[in-house]
Amino acid sequence: MFGRLLGHRVGLGAASACLGALAVSPLIPRTAESRQAPPTTGERQAPDLDLVMVNVVFRHGARAPLTENYGAHDHEWSYCDRAYEAVRTRIRGLDDTDRPVSQSDERQRKVTFAGGCRKGQLTSAGQLQALQLGSRLRERYVGRGFLPDSYDPAALEVRSTNISRTLDTVTGVLTGLYPDAEEILIETCDDRREWLYPNHRNCARLSQLISGRRRETEKMREKSAYHLGLEEKLRDALGMSPEDGHVRFVELFDVCKTVKFHSAAHHFKMSDGLLRELELVATDQMKRFVAPGDDPEMLALSIGKVLRDLLGGMRRATAEGEGEPPKMKLFSGHDTTLMPLLVALGYDLVDWPPFMSNLIFELFRSGDAHYVRIQYNGEVVRVDGSDARGMVELGDLAKKLSHLTGEVSCEAKLQAAPPVDEQAAPVSNGVE
Ligand SMILES: *[C@@H]1O[C@H](CO)[C@@H](O)[C@H](O)[C@H]1NC(C)=O
């Protein structure tokens, strides 16, 4: 499959360095044991667990920054060449909807950095990450006879946000999964209607809650000696003066981590230690906005519909004789897709989900019962009520998440709340 690699387009050094780096911290572990389905904890492998369905939710691969601030233009972004020839895809709106333009995508694509990358564009390294996830999925699910040998639209459903980098990522994943396919269907959605990330644009109540969080965060920063101290260290590292205004942690982290990912150099005088400190604060802040574990209403408005998609799809797959539900569903999204999902599942989210992070939901049948095993970047997520292998009964999982999957009203509640200030919005998936 790596015959598809265009060695002359991406510096071979860069390509192998990147693959090397990925091999060190594989997003799906390579060891035969951890790839086994079902997993064992040393005891005899249960003979009667049949894999029924797999959902894979992922964030796009490495990309150029989403902001032009904080010195993003001082770096040469020459990492966006095509790394390989991808399979052909057909992109269709859900329900064959008309084709309105994706405004956030258009806005970002208009900006080109020195070196050639556009704002938010998937880089060659990001393309390779996607290809690698796809080939791991191929090994694990086509190789073991769960998925058909060649692409079958009835067996594989593909959904993506309508943003260049998520579409490019899912195309890379599909190239790894079915390198010889002629054309694969991807379904996307008008960004005004999109629900694969917290979308305050189509939900007044969410917008209101986010505004509230923004005011809280402001106050917290003013009161926190730690935050003020960190700002000062960051200003020093970047050669900024206090007149440049407050340091927006999430936005600055975006520039620093993308520079770090693609080059050996640090962004200005940012050290590893300071970058790590910045990551922890940025993640903590971002969680308040997109993955608030302390506010079920807000979390439900943020990600409830994705949870309903996942649980509904699995439930349909358990029903006998109701047509042929797909065996695999891919969801190509953002960090802001994974963060609220992880928090909803009770995962202790401390680190920002790295590029190409993925959540895999495997549904098994055992007699009359159905079990789900969830993995985040190859590690079993131990949700409440799961057994030693990480298996949780589908009904138990649905019950545990029921406070987030019911219908919640998007109508704003009466209280004087200023509308979301787009400028001050934290940079996240860049689709806000
Ligand atoms: C996706 O975005 C592209 C580019 O902006 C646009 O042409 C297309 O109509 C959009 N599709 C949907 C379903 O919104």
The ligand as an SDF file (V2000), in Angstrom:
LIG
                    3D

 14 14  0  0  0  0  0  0  0  0999 V2000
  -19.3800   21.5970    1.8380 C   0  0  0  0  0  0  0  0  0  0  0  0
  -18.5110   22.6940    1.6220 O   0  0  0  0  0  0  0  0  0  0  0  0
  -18.2520   22.9670    0.2580 C   0  0  0  0  0  0  0  0  0  0  0  0
  -17.2060   24.0700    0.2040 C   0  0  0  0  0  0  0  0  0  0  0  0
  -17.5820   25.1870    0.9350 O   0  0  0  0  0  0  0  0  0  0  0  0
  -19.5550   23.3450   -0.4310 C   0  0  0  0  0  0  0  0  0  0  0  0
  -19.3350   23.5740   -1.7930 O   0  0  0  0  0  0  0  0  0  0  0  0
  -20.5420   22.2010   -0.2350 C   0  0  0  0  0  0  0  0  0  0  0  0
  -21.7500   22.5700   -0.7520 O   0  0  0  0  0  0  0  0  0  0  0  0
  -20.7290   21.8820    1.2540 C   0  0  0  0  0  0  0  0  0  0  0  0
  -21.6080   20.7200    1.4060 N   0  0  0  0  0  0  0  0  0  0  0  0
  -22.6000   20.6740    2.3030 C   0  0  0  0  0  0  0  0  0  0  0  0
  -23.4400   19.4620    2.3200 C   0  0  0  0  0  0  0  0  0  0  0  0
  -22.8470   21.5840    3.0730 O   0  0  0  0  0  0  0  0  0  0  0  0
  1  2  1  0
  1 10  1  0
  2  3  1  0
  3  4  1  0
  3  6  1  0
  4  5  1  0
  6  7  1  0
  6  8  1  0
  8  9  1  0
  8 10  1  0
 10 11  1  0
 11 12  1  0
 12 13  1  0
 12 14  2  0
M  END
$$$$
